[in-house]
Amino acid sequence: MSRLELIGPQGLRNDGRRVQELRKINCKPSVLSQADGSAYIEQGNTKCLAAVYGPREARTKAQVLHNRANINVEISLAPFCMSERKKRSKSDKRILEIASAVKQTFETIIKTELFARSQIDIYLQILQFDGGTIQICINAATLALIDAGIPMVDYVCACSAGCIDDEPVLDLNYVEESHDTPELTVALLPKTGKITLLQMESRLHVDKFQSVMEMATVGCKKIYNILDDVVRENVKNLLEKKK
């Protein structure tokens, strides 16, 4: 498939979406009974499971921070998550890069100063991969942290956007990513609009940067509305069960 075929003559992408459309999102918090907080999220064909443990005692003295909690993020890819069965190590360079980006995103958002000398563990597993790994990890972690009752400044919502044939496109899938499409991932706080992560996967012309970033920002706000509705519905169901 050539780059010209990524957007058809009718303005439709290879998965039937228009350029400004998100992939369909399904999510559910409280899916694991043993974790302090958990969430499952699907964004298109990308599926992620998140589990949060803590705040709890740090595993080693080296991980203890005297004025705040230490945040540990571990990401794994299921061997069956891609068409090619391949077991990826936790020390895989790409996985470590994504884990580092997720950790840096939440370090300034979680009120870690309330839990000095403790540790918060965020475990993320990609069950099925179809692009947008960083954004789905951040969105799943946000839901799981809320489910765990860990205080945060705000939601953190992430979305990607790219540029195909000089046209900004929202929420890239694997086919689009694999054709060296310039891609920008943005994570922001919806209430203030503050950007907490801005990551570029490949070169993007400066003339297109602003329009691509604006499209990703709009995507983040759409995702926030979806996550917020799910959280409110979950709280409502919990309150009804206690009656």
N, C-alpha and C positions, 0 to 999 in steps of 0.2 A: 504494500500500500504506500503510495507516495504522499507527501505532505498535502498536495492538492486535493487528495481524496478524503482527508480528515474532516472537511466540511463540504457536503454535497451541494449540488446546484440549487436545491431548495432551502439552503441555509441550515440543514440538519447535520449533526455530527454522527460519527459511526455508531453511537448507541441511541440515536433518535432524538437527542436533546437539541434545543437551540443553544446559541452561544452563551446566553445569560442564565441558563437553567442549572440548578444544582441537581446532583443525583438524588434519588429518593433516599430519605433517611428514616430508619427505624431504630429506636433505642429503648432500653429498659433498665432502670436501676434496680438494685437489691436482687441480683441474680445468684449470688453465692452466699450461703448461710454462714460459712466459717470465717469470712472476711469481715473487717470492720465496715467496709464500704465496697460496693462493686457496681459494675455497669456493663451492659452489652450494647454495642452500637453497630449498625450496618449503614454504610454510605455507598449506595450502588451495590457492587459486588465485593467491596472491601468490608471485612467483618473483623471486629476487635473486641476482646474481652479484657476488662480492667478490674483489678483488685487492689484495695488499699488496706494496709495494716498499720495501726498506730494512731496517735503517738505512743511509742513504746521504748523500752530501754534499748540503747544502741548495742549492736553486736560486739563491737570492739572499742577499746578506749580511744583508738585513733579516729573513730567516727564521732566522738563526742565534741559538740560545740557548746561552749559555756554560756553563750548569750542567746542561742536560738536552737531550733530543731534542725537536725540534718535530714535532707531529703534524698532518698535513694530511689533511682528509677531503673528498672530492668525490663528489657523488651526481648521477646522471643518470637520467632516465626515458626508456626507449625510446619512440619515436613510436607504436609499435604496442601499448604496454602496456595501453591502455584501449580501450574500444569506440569512443571518439571519437579518431580519429587527429589527434594534436596534438603538435608538437614543442615541448618545454619548454626554455627556456634554463637554463644553469647558474646564472644570476643570478636565477632565479625565487624570489620571497620564501619560499614554502613549502619549496622544496628547500634553500635556505640555512638555514632554521630547523632542518630535520631534520639537516643536516650539522653545525651547531653543537651540537645535542644529542648527536650521536654522538661528536663530538670531546671535549666536556666529560666524557662518560661514561668515555672511555678514558684521558684525561690523568692521572687518579689511579690507574689500574689498571696501565698499562704501566710498567715500571721504566725510565722515561726517563732517570734519572740515570746509567744505565750507558752511555748513548750521547750524551754531551754534544757539542754543535756539529754534530749530524747531523739528518736528517729521516726520518720514517716516513710514507709515503703510503698512504692507504687509499682505494681507488676502489670505489664501489658503483653497480651499475646495476640498476634495477628493470625486469625483462623483462616481467612481467605484474602488474597491480595489482588486488587485491581486498581492500583494507583492511590495516591493521596495518603501515604503512610503517616507522615508527620501530623497532618491535620486530624486524622481519625484518632491517633494516639492522644493528642491534646484534648479533643472533645470527649473521649471516653474517660480520661483521667479526671476531667472537670466533673463529670456526672458521678464518678466513683467517690471523689473527695467530698462532694455535697452529700452523698449518701452516707458517708462516714461521719458527717457532722463536723468536719474540720473547718474552722473559720477561715474565710478568704475575703480579700478586698472586693472581689466581683467574680462573675463567671469569666472564664477564658475561652473564647471561641476562635477556631482556626479554619481557614479555607485557602485553597490555592486558586490561582488564575494564571493564564498563559497568553501567548500570542500566536495565532495560526493565520498565515497569509495576511499579516498586518492587522488582524482583527482580534481584539481581546476576547478570551473565552474563559468561562468560569468552571472551577472544579474539574480538573483534568483527570481522565481515567488512564489506565495502564497503556493502552494503545497510543494515546496522545503523548504521554510521557516518553514512551520508548522511541518516538520519532524525533527526539532532540528538540522538542518544543520548548521555547524559553518559558520557564515556570517560576512563579513567585508564590511563596507561602506566607500568609500573614496571620498572626494571632493577636487579638485585641480584647480590651475590656469594653463591653458594649455600652455601659452607662457613660463612661468618660471619652470613649473613642481612643484611649491610649494604646499604642501598639507595643506589645511585649515581645514579639518575634517577627523578624523580617528576613526571610531566607530565600536566596535565589539559587536555583539548581543549574542554570546555564545562562549564557549571555542574553541580555535583553537590551535592545536599543533604547537610549535615553529618551527619545521622543515618545516611546510607547510605555515607559515606566509608570507615569502618572495614571494613565487610563487603566492599565493592568492592576495597579495597586488599588485604585478606586473600586474596580470590579470585585477584587478579593475582599475588600472591606464590606461591600454590600453583601457578599456571600456570608461573611462572619455574622452580620446582623440577622440574616435570615436563619442561620443555624442557631443563634441565641434564642430566637423566638420559639424554635422547635424544642430545644433543650429545656427552656423555661416552662413551656407547656407540660412537658413530661414530668419535670420535678414537681410542679404544682399538683398535677393529677396523682402522682405517687403519694404526696403528703396528704391529699384529700382522702385517698383510699386507706392510708394508715390511721387517720383520725376516725374514719367510719368503722374500722375494725375494733377500735377501742371503746366504741359506744356500747 
